Amino acid sequence: MLAVLLGEAGYDVQYAMSVSEGLTKARQGGFGMILLDWSFADGTGLGLCRQIRAFDQQTAILFYTGENDADAVAAALSAGAQDYLVKPVAVDRLLRAISEYVGDKA
């Protein structure tokens, strides 16, 4: 659903359903921003963020997750994420946050 929403807003969206798939795509590069959730079947978005930062310090990383623990937020930002939004987030707020990192496509 999020991919459809972002696509309708004019963004070119790719998605991964696992940490390993996300890491593979991130290594291919070419992304204006990476949007991460907290939980995956094979690990966490936090672990993926750390792995991405090991080879890519430039691409913006934004967490968009239901994980609202203050320690999780601090850990994500410490791992290299630029921002952390807790679901639910109004669509306009999410699009504003994304446009801060990749520009306004709409």
HELIX and SHEET records of a PDB file:
HELIX    1   1 LEU A    2  GLU A    8  1                                   7    
HELIX    2   2 VAL A   19  GLN A   28  1                                  10    
HELIX    3   3 GLY A   45  ARG A   53  1                                   9    
HELIX    4   4 ALA A   70  SER A   78  1                                   9    
HELIX    5   5 VAL A   91  VAL A  102  1                                  12    
SHEET    1   A 3 MET A  33  LEU A  36  0                                        
SHEET    2   A 3 ALA A  60  THR A  65  1                                        
SHEET    3   A 3 ASP A  83  VAL A  86  1                                        
SHEET    1   B 2 SER A  39  PHE A  40  0                                        
SHEET    2   B 2 GLY A  43  THR A  44 -1                                        
END                                                                             
